[in-house]
Amino acid sequence: MGKLVLPNLQGKQMGQVIVTLTVTNRIDQVLAQRGFISSGEVRSYTLDNVLVDTGATLLCLPASIISQLGLV
């Protein structure tokens, strides 16, 4: 039987997906594409060091960011 060799993972954050995420108001995007507002008026917010649940189907945001994006 062969010998099992495991990589040295000491100090690594295995299994975590950390990203920078930009959330954009989709209605603003459509309005800008159709010329009703300028591209500079499209509301978006960038979050750094976001831990991603790769099985998630919903996104939760703080109320302050929801308000800043103009979301319901």
Predicted model as a PDB file, atoms N, CA, C, CB and O in Angstrom, pLDDT in the B-factor column:
MODEL        1                                                                  
ATOM      1  N   MET A   1       0.831  -1.186   0.000  1.00 59.00           N  
ATOM      2  CA  MET A   1       0.000   0.000   0.000  1.00 59.00           C  
ATOM      3  C   MET A   1       0.875   1.249   0.000  1.00 59.00           C  
ATOM      4  CB  MET A   1      -0.945  -0.002   1.210  1.00 59.00           C  
ATOM      5  O   MET A   1       1.923   1.278   0.646  1.00 59.00           O  
ATOM      6  N   GLY A   2       0.437   2.303  -0.739  1.00 67.00           N  
ATOM      7  CA  GLY A   2       1.190   3.550  -0.796  1.00 67.00           C  
ATOM      8  C   GLY A   2       1.026   4.375   0.461  1.00 67.00           C  
ATOM      9  O   GLY A   2       0.094   4.164   1.237  1.00 67.00           O  
ATOM     10  N   LYS A   3       1.921   5.301   0.657  1.00 74.00           N  
ATOM     11  CA  LYS A   3       1.909   6.189   1.817  1.00 74.00           C  
ATOM     12  C   LYS A   3       1.056   7.423   1.492  1.00 74.00           C  
ATOM     13  CB  LYS A   3       3.366   6.604   2.220  1.00 74.00           C  
ATOM     14  O   LYS A   3       1.208   8.020   0.426  1.00 74.00           O  
ATOM     15  N   LEU A   4       0.169   7.799   2.405  1.00 71.00           N  
ATOM     16  CA  LEU A   4      -0.670   8.981   2.228  1.00 71.00           C  
ATOM     17  C   LEU A   4       0.132  10.211   2.622  1.00 71.00           C  
ATOM     18  CB  LEU A   4      -1.978   8.878   3.067  1.00 71.00           C  
ATOM     19  O   LEU A   4       0.636  10.292   3.742  1.00 71.00           O  
ATOM     20  N   VAL A   5       0.251  11.160   1.718  1.00 70.00           N  
ATOM     21  CA  VAL A   5       0.996  12.384   1.988  1.00 70.00           C  
ATOM     22  C   VAL A   5       0.006  13.540   2.033  1.00 70.00           C  
ATOM     23  CB  VAL A   5       2.106  12.630   0.909  1.00 70.00           C  
ATOM     24  O   VAL A   5      -0.693  13.806   1.055  1.00 70.00           O  
ATOM     25  N   LEU A   6      -0.049  14.217   3.160  1.00 67.00           N  
ATOM     26  CA  LEU A   6      -0.947  15.363   3.323  1.00 67.00           C  
ATOM     27  C   LEU A   6      -0.152  16.657   3.192  1.00 67.00           C  
ATOM     28  CB  LEU A   6      -1.675  15.307   4.695  1.00 67.00           C  
ATOM     29  O   LEU A   6       0.960  16.752   3.712  1.00 67.00           O  
ATOM     30  N   PRO A   7      -0.706  17.657   2.503  1.00 68.00           N  
ATOM     31  CA  PRO A   7       0.005  18.934   2.393  1.00 68.00           C  
ATOM     32  C   PRO A   7       0.033  19.646   3.745  1.00 68.00           C  
ATOM     33  CB  PRO A   7      -0.659  19.837   1.325  1.00 68.00           C  
ATOM     34  O   PRO A   7      -0.828  19.424   4.597  1.00 68.00           O  
ATOM     35  N   ASN A   8       1.020  20.490   3.921  1.00 69.00           N  
ATOM     36  CA  ASN A   8       1.127  21.277   5.145  1.00 69.00           C  
ATOM     37  C   ASN A   8       0.146  22.440   5.051  1.00 69.00           C  
ATOM     38  CB  ASN A   8       2.591  21.787   5.370  1.00 69.00           C  
ATOM     39  O   ASN A   8       0.386  23.402   4.320  1.00 69.00           O  
ATOM     40  N   LEU A   9      -0.955  22.353   5.789  1.00 64.00           N  
ATOM     41  CA  LEU A   9      -2.003  23.381   5.734  1.00 64.00           C  
ATOM     42  C   LEU A   9      -2.013  24.245   6.992  1.00 64.00           C  
ATOM     43  CB  LEU A   9      -3.373  22.728   5.546  1.00 64.00           C  
ATOM     44  O   LEU A   9      -2.956  25.002   7.225  1.00 64.00           O  
ATOM     45  N   GLN A  10      -0.967  24.130   7.794  1.00 69.00           N  
ATOM     46  CA  GLN A  10      -0.911  24.910   9.028  1.00 69.00           C  
ATOM     47  C   GLN A  10      -0.956  26.407   8.709  1.00 69.00           C  
ATOM     48  CB  GLN A  10       0.367  24.565   9.832  1.00 69.00           C  
ATOM     49  O   GLN A  10      -0.201  26.895   7.868  1.00 69.00           O  
ATOM     50  N   GLY A  11      -1.844  27.124   9.388  1.00 67.00           N  
ATOM     51  CA  GLY A  11      -1.970  28.568   9.185  1.00 67.00           C  
ATOM     52  C   GLY A  11      -2.836  28.962   8.006  1.00 67.00           C  
ATOM     53  O   GLY A  11      -3.030  30.154   7.769  1.00 67.00           O  
ATOM     54  N   LYS A  12      -3.362  28.011   7.261  1.00 64.00           N  
ATOM     55  CA  LYS A  12      -4.213  28.306   6.102  1.00 64.00           C  
ATOM     56  C   LYS A  12      -5.678  28.312   6.527  1.00 64.00           C  
ATOM     57  CB  LYS A  12      -3.983  27.269   4.965  1.00 64.00           C  
ATOM     58  O   LYS A  12      -6.054  27.619   7.472  1.00 64.00           O  
ATOM     59  N   GLN A  13      -6.495  29.084   5.839  1.00 59.00           N  
ATOM     60  CA  GLN A  13      -7.928  29.132   6.111  1.00 59.00           C  
ATOM     61  C   GLN A  13      -8.636  28.277   5.077  1.00 59.00           C  
ATOM     62  CB  GLN A  13      -8.467  30.598   6.091  1.00 59.00           C  
ATOM     63  O   GLN A  13      -9.261  28.792   4.150  1.00 59.00           O  
ATOM     64  N   MET A  14      -8.535  27.004   5.238  1.00 65.00           N  
ATOM     65  CA  MET A  14      -9.108  26.078   4.263  1.00 65.00           C  
ATOM     66  C   MET A  14     -10.633  26.104   4.315  1.00 65.00           C  
ATOM     67  CB  MET A  14      -8.595  24.654   4.513  1.00 65.00           C  
ATOM     68  O   MET A  14     -11.231  26.097   5.391  1.00 65.00           O  
ATOM     69  N   GLY A  15     -11.243  26.133   3.150  1.00 76.00           N  
ATOM     70  CA  GLY A  15     -12.685  26.052   3.077  1.00 76.00           C  
ATOM     71  C   GLY A  15     -13.400  27.386   3.153  1.00 76.00           C  
ATOM     72  O   GLY A  15     -14.629  27.424   3.093  1.00 76.00           O  
ATOM     73  N   GLN A  16     -12.672  28.473   3.282  1.00 84.00           N  
ATOM     74  CA  GLN A  16     -13.314  29.786   3.341  1.00 84.00           C  
ATOM     75  C   GLN A  16     -13.134  30.510   2.017  1.00 84.00           C  
ATOM     76  CB  GLN A  16     -12.737  30.630   4.499  1.00 84.00           C  
ATOM     77  O   GLN A  16     -12.053  30.500   1.428  1.00 84.00           O  
ATOM     78  N   VAL A  17     -14.202  31.135   1.563  1.00 88.00           N  
ATOM     79  CA  VAL A  17     -14.148  31.950   0.356  1.00 88.00           C  
ATOM     80  C   VAL A  17     -14.382  33.392   0.789  1.00 88.00           C  
ATOM     81  CB  VAL A  17     -15.211  31.483  -0.720  1.00 88.00           C  
ATOM     82  O   VAL A  17     -15.471  33.737   1.247  1.00 88.00           O  
ATOM     83  N   ILE A  18     -13.364  34.230   0.647  1.00 91.00           N  
ATOM     84  CA  ILE A  18     -13.428  35.639   1.040  1.00 91.00           C  
ATOM     85  C   ILE A  18     -13.297  36.472  -0.234  1.00 91.00           C  
ATOM     86  CB  ILE A  18     -12.298  36.007   2.091  1.00 91.00           C  
ATOM     87  O   ILE A  18     -12.368  36.264  -1.015  1.00 91.00           O  
ATOM     88  N   VAL A  19     -14.220  37.415  -0.453  1.00 93.00           N  
ATOM     89  CA  VAL A  19     -14.221  38.208  -1.684  1.00 93.00           C  
ATOM     90  C   VAL A  19     -14.499  39.680  -1.387  1.00 93.00           C  
ATOM     91  CB  VAL A  19     -15.263  37.662  -2.671  1.00 93.00           C  
ATOM     92  O   VAL A  19     -14.934  40.040  -0.293  1.00 93.00           O  
ATOM     93  N   THR A  20     -14.241  40.513  -2.379  1.00 95.00           N  
ATOM     94  CA  THR A  20     -14.740  41.877  -2.402  1.00 95.00           C  
ATOM     95  C   THR A  20     -15.985  41.838  -3.270  1.00 95.00           C  
ATOM     96  CB  THR A  20     -13.659  42.908  -2.948  1.00 95.00           C  
ATOM     97  O   THR A  20     -15.955  41.325  -4.389  1.00 95.00           O  
ATOM     98  N   LEU A  21     -17.077  42.379  -2.756  1.00 93.00           N  
ATOM     99  CA  LEU A  21     -18.377  42.246  -3.398  1.00 93.00           C  
ATOM    100  C   LEU A  21     -18.964  43.629  -3.656  1.00 93.00           C  
ATOM    101  CB  LEU A  21     -19.337  41.399  -2.530  1.00 93.00           C  
ATOM    102  O   LEU A  21     -18.998  44.467  -2.755  1.00 93.00           O  
ATOM    103  N   THR A  22     -19.422  43.873  -4.878  1.00 96.00           N  
ATOM    104  CA  THR A  22     -20.116  45.117  -5.195  1.00 96.00           C  
ATOM    105  C   THR A  22     -21.584  44.795  -5.466  1.00 96.00           C  
ATOM    106  CB  THR A  22     -19.460  45.837  -6.424  1.00 96.00           C  
ATOM    107  O   THR A  22     -21.908  43.993  -6.342  1.00 96.00           O  
ATOM    108  N   VAL A  23     -22.465  45.437  -4.696  1.00 96.00           N  
ATOM    109  CA  VAL A  23     -23.908  45.259  -4.841  1.00 96.00           C  
ATOM    110  C   VAL A  23     -24.444  46.510  -5.527  1.00 96.00           C  
ATOM    111  CB  VAL A  23     -24.614  45.013  -3.443  1.00 96.00           C  
ATOM    112  O   VAL A  23     -24.145  47.627  -5.106  1.00 96.00           O  
ATOM    113  N   THR A  24     -25.236  46.328  -6.582  1.00 97.00           N  
ATOM    114  CA  THR A  24     -25.730  47.446  -7.383  1.00 97.00           C  
ATOM    115  C   THR A  24     -27.246  47.399  -7.478  1.00 97.00           C  
ATOM    116  CB  THR A  24     -25.107  47.425  -8.787  1.00 97.00           C  
ATOM    117  O   THR A  24     -27.840  46.325  -7.570  1.00 97.00           O  
ATOM    118  N   ASN A  25     -27.869  48.578  -7.456  1.00 97.00           N  
ATOM    119  CA  ASN A  25     -29.307  48.679  -7.644  1.00 97.00           C  
ATOM    120  C   ASN A  25     -29.616  48.398  -9.112  1.00 97.00           C  
ATOM    121  CB  ASN A  25     -29.840  50.086  -7.210  1.00 97.00           C  
ATOM    122  O   ASN A  25     -29.271  49.190  -9.989  1.00 97.00           O  
ATOM    123  N   ARG A  26     -30.263  47.273  -9.371  1.00 97.00           N  
ATOM    124  CA  ARG A  26     -30.538  46.834 -10.740  1.00 97.00           C  
ATOM    125  C   ARG A  26     -31.471  47.791 -11.489  1.00 97.00           C  
ATOM    126  CB  ARG A  26     -31.143  45.443 -10.722  1.00 97.00           C  
ATOM    127  O   ARG A  26     -31.313  47.991 -12.693  1.00 97.00           O  
ATOM    128  N   ILE A  27     -32.419  48.366 -10.801  1.00 97.00           N  
ATOM    129  CA  ILE A  27     -33.329  49.323 -11.451  1.00 97.00           C  
ATOM    130  C   ILE A  27     -32.545  50.534 -11.944  1.00 97.00           C  
ATOM    131  CB  ILE A  27     -34.454  49.770 -10.473  1.00 97.00           C  
ATOM    132  O   ILE A  27     -32.785  51.025 -13.047  1.00 97.00           O  
ATOM    133  N   ASP A  28     -31.601  51.020 -11.122  1.00 98.00           N  
ATOM    134  CA  ASP A  28     -30.742  52.128 -11.548  1.00 98.00           C  
ATOM    135  C   ASP A  28     -29.951  51.742 -12.796  1.00 98.00           C  
ATOM    136  CB  ASP A  28     -29.781  52.537 -10.412  1.00 98.00           C  
ATOM    137  O   ASP A  28     -29.807  52.551 -13.712  1.00 98.00           O  
ATOM    138  N   GLN A  29     -29.440  50.520 -12.837  1.00 97.00           N  
ATOM    139  CA  GLN A  29     -28.681  50.063 -14.004  1.00 97.00           C  
ATOM    140  C   GLN A  29     -29.529  50.121 -15.266  1.00 97.00           C  
ATOM    141  CB  GLN A  29     -28.166  48.638 -13.785  1.00 97.00           C  
ATOM    142  O   GLN A  29     -29.069  50.598 -16.304  1.00 97.00           O  
ATOM    143  N   VAL A  30     -30.751  49.643 -15.184  1.00 98.00           N  
ATOM    144  CA  VAL A  30     -31.643  49.641 -16.347  1.00 98.00           C  
ATOM    145  C   VAL A  30     -31.972  51.075 -16.770  1.00 98.00           C  
ATOM    146  CB  VAL A  30     -32.943  48.861 -16.033  1.00 98.00           C  
ATOM    147  O   VAL A  30     -31.963  51.394 -17.959  1.00 98.00           O  
ATOM    148  N   LEU A  31     -32.264  51.936 -15.789  1.00 98.00           N  
ATOM    149  CA  LEU A  31     -32.561  53.341 -16.111  1.00 98.00           C  
ATOM    150  C   LEU A  31     -31.380  54.009 -16.799  1.00 98.00           C  
ATOM    151  CB  LEU A  31     -32.930  54.118 -14.839  1.00 98.00           C  
ATOM    152  O   LEU A  31     -31.572  54.805 -17.718  1.00 98.00           O  
ATOM    153  N   ALA A  32     -30.159  53.699 -16.367  1.00 98.00           N  
ATOM    154  CA  ALA A  32     -28.966  54.270 -16.996  1.00 98.00           C  
ATOM    155  C   ALA A  32     -28.783  53.723 -18.406  1.00 98.00           C  
ATOM    156  CB  ALA A  32     -27.719  53.977 -16.150  1.00 98.00           C  
ATOM    157  O   ALA A  32     -28.428  54.467 -19.320  1.00 98.00           O  
ATOM    158  N   GLN A  33     -29.023  52.425 -18.585  1.00 98.00           N  
ATOM    159  CA  GLN A  33     -28.905  51.818 -19.925  1.00 98.00           C  
ATOM    160  C   GLN A  33     -29.890  52.436 -20.903  1.00 98.00           C  
ATOM    161  CB  GLN A  33     -29.132  50.302 -19.850  1.00 98.00           C  
ATOM    162  O   GLN A  33     -29.608  52.532 -22.098  1.00 98.00           O  
ATOM    163  N   ARG A  34     -31.047  52.854 -20.399  1.00 98.00           N  
ATOM    164  CA  ARG A  34     -32.081  53.439 -21.265  1.00 98.00           C  
ATOM    165  C   ARG A  34     -31.979  54.955 -21.367  1.00 98.00           C  
ATOM    166  CB  ARG A  34     -33.453  53.065 -20.753  1.00 98.00           C  
ATOM    167  O   ARG A  34     -32.781  55.591 -22.050  1.00 98.00           O  
ATOM    168  N   GLY A  35     -30.996  55.532 -20.689  1.00 98.00           N  
ATOM    169  CA  GLY A  35     -30.731  56.960 -20.811  1.00 98.00           C  
ATOM    170  C   GLY A  35     -31.546  57.860 -19.897  1.00 98.00           C  
ATOM    171  O   GLY A  35     -31.518  59.078 -20.068  1.00 98.00           O  
ATOM    172  N   PHE A  36     -32.273  57.303 -18.932  1.00 98.00           N  
ATOM    173  CA  PHE A  36     -33.087  58.108 -18.029  1.00 98.00           C  
ATOM    174  C   PHE A  36     -32.262  58.747 -16.916  1.00 98.00           C  
ATOM    175  CB  PHE A  36     -34.180  57.259 -17.427  1.00 98.00           C  
ATOM    176  O   PHE A  36     -32.611  59.816 -16.415  1.00 98.00           O  
ATOM    177  N   ILE A  37     -31.167  58.092 -16.531  1.00 98.00           N  
ATOM    178  CA  ILE A  37     -30.238  58.665 -15.544  1.00 98.00           C  
ATOM    179  C   ILE A  37     -28.820  58.438 -16.063  1.00 98.00           C  
ATOM    180  CB  ILE A  37     -30.435  58.017 -14.107  1.00 98.00           C  
ATOM    181  O   ILE A  37     -28.600  57.610 -16.947  1.00 98.00           O  
ATOM    182  N   SER A  38     -27.873  59.170 -15.515  1.00 98.00           N  
ATOM    183  CA  SER A  38     -26.481  58.986 -15.937  1.00 98.00           C  
ATOM    184  C   SER A  38     -25.889  57.775 -15.225  1.00 98.00           C  
ATOM    185  CB  SER A  38     -25.636  60.259 -15.642  1.00 98.00           C  
ATOM    186  O   SER A  38     -26.406  57.341 -14.195  1.00 98.00           O  
ATOM    187  N   SER A  39     -24.815  57.236 -15.769  1.00 96.00           N  
ATOM    188  CA  SER A  39     -24.171  56.075 -15.148  1.00 96.00           C  
ATOM    189  C   SER A  39     -23.623  56.430 -13.765  1.00 96.00           C  
ATOM    190  CB  SER A  39     -23.037  55.546 -16.047  1.00 96.00           C  
ATOM    191  O   SER A  39     -23.482  55.557 -12.909  1.00 96.00           O  
ATOM    192  N   GLY A  40     -23.319  57.700 -13.549  1.00 97.00           N  
ATOM    193  CA  GLY A  40     -22.845  58.151 -12.244  1.00 97.00           C  
ATOM    194  C   GLY A  40     -23.916  58.149 -11.164  1.00 97.00           C  
ATOM    195  O   GLY A  40     -23.606  58.223  -9.975  1.00 97.00           O  
ATOM    196  N   GLU A  41     -25.179  58.065 -11.581  1.00 98.00           N  
ATOM    197  CA  GLU A  41     -26.291  58.049 -10.629  1.00 98.00           C  
ATOM    198  C   GLU A  41     -26.691  56.632 -10.194  1.00 98.00           C  
ATOM    199  CB  GLU A  41     -27.488  58.745 -11.238  1.00 98.00           C  
ATOM    200  O   GLU A  41     -27.556  56.465  -9.334  1.00 98.00           O  
ATOM    201  N   VAL A  42     -26.059  55.619 -10.790  1.00 98.00           N  
ATOM    202  CA  VAL A  42     -26.360  54.233 -10.425  1.00 98.00           C  
ATOM    203  C   VAL A  42     -25.797  53.978  -9.026  1.00 98.00           C  
ATOM    204  CB  VAL A  42     -25.759  53.218 -11.475  1.00 98.00           C  
ATOM    205  O   VAL A  42     -24.600  54.133  -8.783  1.00 98.00           O  
ATOM    206  N   ARG A  43     -26.685  53.586  -8.114  1.00 98.00           N  
ATOM    207  CA  ARG A  43     -26.260  53.360  -6.731  1.00 98.00           C  
ATOM    208  C   ARG A  43     -25.652  51.974  -6.578  1.00 98.00           C  
ATOM    209  CB  ARG A  43     -27.445  53.529  -5.766  1.00 98.00           C  
ATOM    210  O   ARG A  43     -26.218  50.972  -7.014  1.00 98.00           O  
ATOM    211  N   SER A  44     -24.471  51.945  -5.940  1.00 98.00           N  
ATOM    212  CA  SER A  44     -23.816  50.670  -5.652  1.00 98.00           C  
ATOM    213  C   SER A  44     -23.008  50.815  -4.370  1.00 98.00           C  
ATOM    214  CB  SER A  44     -22.903  50.222  -6.836  1.00 98.00           C  
ATOM    215  O   SER A  44     -22.723  51.924  -3.918  1.00 98.00           O  
ATOM    216  N   TYR A  45     -22.650  49.684  -3.799  1.00 97.00           N  
ATOM    217  CA  TYR A  45     -21.887  49.676  -2.547  1.00 97.00           C  
ATOM    218  C   TYR A  45     -20.908  48.511  -2.607  1.00 97.00           C  
ATOM    219  CB  TYR A  45     -22.833  49.561  -1.289  1.00 97.00           C  
ATOM    220  O   TYR A  45     -21.291  47.394  -2.952  1.00 97.00           O  
ATOM    221  N   THR A  46     -19.655  48.766  -2.275  1.00 97.00           N  
ATOM    222  CA  THR A  46     -18.631  47.733  -2.287  1.00 97.00           C  
ATOM    223  C   THR A  46     -18.312  47.311  -0.863  1.00 97.00           C  
ATOM    224  CB  THR A  46     -17.360  48.226  -3.003  1.00 97.00           C  
ATOM    225  O   THR A  46     -18.059  48.142   0.009  1.00 97.00           O  
ATOM    226  N   LEU A  47     -18.329  46.008  -0.648  1.00 95.00           N  
ATOM    227  CA  LEU A  47     -18.021  45.421   0.655  1.00 95.00           C  
ATOM    228  C   LEU A  47     -16.718  44.640   0.527  1.00 95.00           C  
ATOM    229  CB  LEU A  47     -19.187  44.498   1.159  1.00 95.00           C  
ATOM    230  O   LEU A  47     -16.560  43.853  -0.407  1.00 95.00           O  
ATOM    231  N   ASP A  48     -15.790  44.845   1.446  1.00 95.00           N  
ATOM    232  CA  ASP A  48     -14.514  44.142   1.440  1.00 95.00           C  
ATOM    233  C   ASP A  48     -14.533  42.987   2.438  1.00 95.00           C  
ATOM    234  CB  ASP A  48     -13.364  45.109   1.763  1.00 95.00           C  
ATOM    235  O   ASP A  48     -15.257  43.028   3.434  1.00 95.00           O  
ATOM    236  N   ASN A  49     -13.747  41.978   2.168  1.00 92.00           N  
ATOM    237  CA  ASN A  49     -13.563  40.834   3.064  1.00 92.00           C  
ATOM    238  C   ASN A  49     -14.881  40.161   3.436  1.00 92.00           C  
ATOM    239  CB  ASN A  49     -12.849  41.276   4.323  1.00 92.00           C  
ATOM    240  O   ASN A  49     -15.149  39.912   4.611  1.00 92.00           O  
ATOM    241  N   VAL A  50     -15.693  39.872   2.435  1.00 92.00           N  
ATOM    242  CA  VAL A  50     -16.984  39.225   2.649  1.00 92.00           C  
ATOM    243  C   VAL A  50     -16.785  37.709   2.659  1.00 92.00           C  
ATOM    244  CB  VAL A  50     -18.010  39.645   1.549  1.00 92.00           C  
ATOM    245  O   VAL A  50     -16.211  37.148   1.726  1.00 92.00           O  
ATOM    246  N   LEU A  51     -17.260  37.051   3.715  1.00 90.00           N  
ATOM    247  CA  LEU A  51     -17.224  35.595   3.791  1.00 90.00           C  
ATOM    248  C   LEU A  51     -18.421  35.055   3.017  1.00 90.00           C  
ATOM    249  CB  LEU A  51     -17.236  35.096   5.278  1.00 90.00           C  
ATOM    250  O   LEU A  51     -19.564  35.382   3.335  1.00 90.00           O  
ATOM    251  N   VAL A  52     -18.164  34.236   2.010  1.00 90.00           N  
ATOM    252  CA  VAL A  52     -19.215  33.720   1.135  1.00 90.00           C  
ATOM    253  C   VAL A  52     -19.652  32.338   1.609  1.00 90.00           C  
ATOM    254  CB  VAL A  52     -18.728  33.660  -0.332  1.00 90.00           C  
ATOM    255  O   VAL A  52     -18.825  31.454   1.830  1.00 90.00           O  
ATOM    256  N   ASP A  53     -20.960  32.165   1.760  1.00 90.00           N  
ATOM    257  CA  ASP A  53     -21.543  30.836   1.971  1.00 90.00           C  
ATOM    258  C   ASP A  53     -21.878  30.333   0.579  1.00 90.00           C  
ATOM    259  CB  ASP A  53     -22.835  30.867   2.933  1.00 90.00           C  
ATOM    260  O   ASP A  53     -22.842  30.796  -0.032  1.00 90.00           O  
ATOM    261  N   THR A  54     -21.099  29.396   0.072  1.00 87.00           N  
ATOM    262  CA  THR A  54     -21.253  28.963  -1.322  1.00 87.00           C  
ATOM    263  C   THR A  54     -22.564  28.247  -1.586  1.00 87.00           C  
ATOM    264  CB  THR A  54     -20.115  28.062  -1.704  1.00 87.00           C  
ATOM    265  O   THR A  54     -22.912  28.020  -2.745  1.00 87.00           O  
ATOM    266  N   GLY A  55     -23.307  27.882  -0.536  1.00 88.00           N  
ATOM    267  CA  GLY A  55     -24.603  27.241  -0.726  1.00 88.00           C  
ATOM    268  C   GLY A  55     -25.769  28.185  -0.511  1.00 88.00           C  
ATOM    269  O   GLY A  55     -26.925  27.768  -0.584  1.00 88.00           O  
ATOM    270  N   ALA A  56     -25.482  29.458  -0.246  1.00 90.00           N  
ATOM    271  CA  ALA A  56     -26.539  30.418   0.060  1.00 90.00           C  
ATOM    272  C   ALA A  56     -27.332  30.791  -1.192  1.00 90.00           C  
ATOM    273  CB  ALA A  56     -25.944  31.675   0.698  1.00 90.00           C  
ATOM    274  O   ALA A  56     -26.799  30.809  -2.301  1.00 90.00           O  
ATOM    275  N   THR A  57     -28.607  31.086  -0.989  1.00 92.00           N  
ATOM    276  CA  THR A  57     -29.464  31.534  -2.097  1.00 92.00           C  
ATOM    277  C   THR A  57     -29.994  32.940  -1.868  1.00 92.00           C  
ATOM    278  CB  THR A  57     -30.630  30.572  -2.286  1.00 92.00           C  
ATOM    279  O   THR A  57     -30.666  33.496  -2.737  1.00 92.00           O  
ATOM    280  N   LEU A  58     -29.702  33.523  -0.714  1.00 91.00           N  
ATOM    281  CA  LEU A  58     -30.145  34.881  -0.386  1.00 91.00           C  
ATOM    282  C   LEU A  58     -28.966  35.698   0.104  1.00 91.00           C  
ATOM    283  CB  LEU A  58     -31.267  34.859   0.679  1.00 91.00           C  
ATOM    284  O   LEU A  58     -27.958  35.149   0.549  1.00 91.00           O  
ATOM    285  N   LEU A  59     -29.097  37.004   0.020  1.00 89.00           N  
ATOM    286  CA  LEU A  59     -28.078  37.924   0.504  1.00 89.00           C  
ATOM    287  C   LEU A  59     -28.676  38.773   1.611  1.00 89.00           C  
ATOM    288  CB  LEU A  59     -27.529  38.813  -0.644  1.00 89.00           C  
ATOM    289  O   LEU A  59     -29.761  39.330   1.448  1.00 89.00           O  
ATOM    290  N   CYS A  60     -27.992  38.875   2.717  1.00 90.00           N  
ATOM    291  CA  CYS A  60     -28.432  39.729   3.823  1.00 90.00           C  
ATOM    292  C   CYS A  60     -27.510  40.936   3.891  1.00 90.00           C  
ATOM    293  CB  CYS A  60     -28.437  38.950   5.183  1.00 90.00           C  
ATOM    294  O   CYS A  60     -26.288  40.799   3.833  1.00 90.00           O  
ATOM    295  N   LEU A  61     -28.099  42.114   4.014  1.00 93.00           N  
ATOM    296  CA  LEU A  61     -27.332  43.359   4.103  1.00 93.00           C  
ATOM    297  C   LEU A  61     -27.822  44.165   5.296  1.00 93.00           C  
ATOM    298  CB  LEU A  61     -27.453  44.188   2.794  1.00 93.00           C  
ATOM    299  O   LEU A  61     -28.987  44.062   5.680  1.00 93.00           O  
ATOM    300  N   PRO A  62     -26.934  44.970   5.886  1.00 93.00           N  
ATOM    301  CA  PRO A  62     -27.375  45.876   6.951  1.00 93.00           C  
ATOM    302  C   PRO A  62     -28.384  46.895   6.405  1.00 93.00           C  
ATOM    303  CB  PRO A  62     -26.158  46.605   7.580  1.00 93.00           C  
ATOM    304  O   PRO A  62     -28.337  47.262   5.231  1.00 93.00           O  
ATOM    305  N   ALA A  63     -29.287  47.340   7.268  1.00 96.00           N  
ATOM    306  CA  ALA A  63     -30.336  48.293   6.869  1.00 96.00           C  
ATOM    307  C   ALA A  63     -29.742  49.564   6.268  1.00 96.00           C  
ATOM    308  CB  ALA A  63     -31.215  48.653   8.074  1.00 96.00           C  
ATOM    309  O   ALA A  63     -30.320  50.132   5.341  1.00 96.00           O  
ATOM    310  N   SER A  64     -28.606  50.016   6.775  1.00 96.00           N  
ATOM    311  CA  SER A  64     -28.002  51.252   6.261  1.00 96.00           C  
ATOM    312  C   SER A  64     -27.579  51.105   4.794  1.00 96.00           C  
ATOM    313  CB  SER A  64     -26.787  51.643   7.118  1.00 96.00           C  
ATOM    314  O   SER A  64     -27.715  52.052   4.019  1.00 96.00           O  
ATOM    315  N   ILE A  65     -27.077  49.949   4.412  1.00 96.00           N  
ATOM    316  CA  ILE A  65     -26.672  49.719   3.022  1.00 96.00           C  
ATOM    317  C   ILE A  65     -27.900  49.562   2.134  1.00 96.00           C  
ATOM    318  CB  ILE A  65     -25.770  48.470   2.914  1.00 96.00           C  
ATOM    319  O   ILE A  65     -27.920  50.066   1.011  1.00 96.00           O  
ATOM    320  N   ILE A  66     -28.924  48.867   2.626  1.00 97.00           N  
ATOM    321  CA  ILE A  66     -30.182  48.734   1.880  1.00 97.00           C  
ATOM    322  C   ILE A  66     -30.747  50.109   1.566  1.00 97.00           C  
ATOM    323  CB  ILE A  66     -31.213  47.898   2.677  1.00 97.00           C  
ATOM    324  O   ILE A  66     -31.191  50.363   0.446  1.00 97.00           O  
ATOM    325  N   SER A  67     -30.730  50.990   2.546  1.00 97.00           N  
ATOM    326  CA  SER A  67     -31.240  52.358   2.365  1.00 97.00           C  
ATOM    327  C   SER A  67     -30.384  53.130   1.361  1.00 97.00           C  
ATOM    328  CB  SER A  67     -31.274  53.106   3.718  1.00 97.00           C  
ATOM    329  O   SER A  67     -30.917  53.818   0.491  1.00 97.00           O  
ATOM    330  N   GLN A  68     -29.060  53.017   1.480  1.00 97.00           N  
ATOM    331  CA  GLN A  68     -28.147  53.723   0.586  1.00 97.00           C  
ATOM    332  C   GLN A  68     -28.336  53.274  -0.864  1.00 97.00           C  
ATOM    333  CB  GLN A  68     -26.696  53.497   1.024  1.00 97.00           C  
ATOM    334  O   GLN A  68     -28.193  54.078  -1.786  1.00 97.00           O  
ATOM    335  N   LEU A  69     -28.655  51.998  -1.067  1.00 97.00           N  
ATOM    336  CA  LEU A  69     -28.880  51.478  -2.414  1.00 97.00           C  
ATOM    337  C   LEU A  69     -30.281  51.787  -2.936  1.00 97.00           C  
ATOM    338  CB  LEU A  69     -28.651  49.984  -2.431  1.00 97.00           C  
ATOM    339  O   LEU A  69     -30.550  51.601  -4.123  1.00 97.00           O  
ATOM    340  N   GLY A  70     -31.179  52.259  -2.063  1.00 96.00           N  
ATOM    341  CA  GLY A  70     -32.541  52.555  -2.474  1.00 96.00           C  
ATOM    342  C   GLY A  70     -33.366  51.306  -2.672  1.00 96.00           C  
ATOM    343  O   GLY A  70     -34.296  51.298  -3.479  1.00 96.00           O  
ATOM    344  N   LEU A  71     -33.039  50.242  -1.945  1.00 93.00           N  
ATOM    345  CA  LEU A  71     -33.760  48.973  -2.072  1.00 93.00           C  
ATOM    346  C   LEU A  71     -34.917  48.926  -1.092  1.00 93.00           C  
ATOM    347  CB  LEU A  71     -32.816  47.780  -1.838  1.00 93.00           C  
ATOM    348  O   LEU A  71     -34.938  49.669  -0.111  1.00 93.00           O  
ATOM    349  N   VAL A  72     -35.875  48.058  -1.354  1.00 86.00           N  
ATOM    350  CA  VAL A  72     -37.028  47.892  -0.472  1.00 86.00           C  
ATOM    351  C   VAL A  72     -36.648  46.979   0.675  1.00 86.00           C  
ATOM    352  CB  VAL A  72     -38.247  47.325  -1.241  1.00 86.00           C  
ATOM    353  O   VAL A  72     -37.475  46.701   1.543  1.00 86.00           O  
TER     354      VAL A  72                                                      
ENDMDL                                                                          
END                                                                             
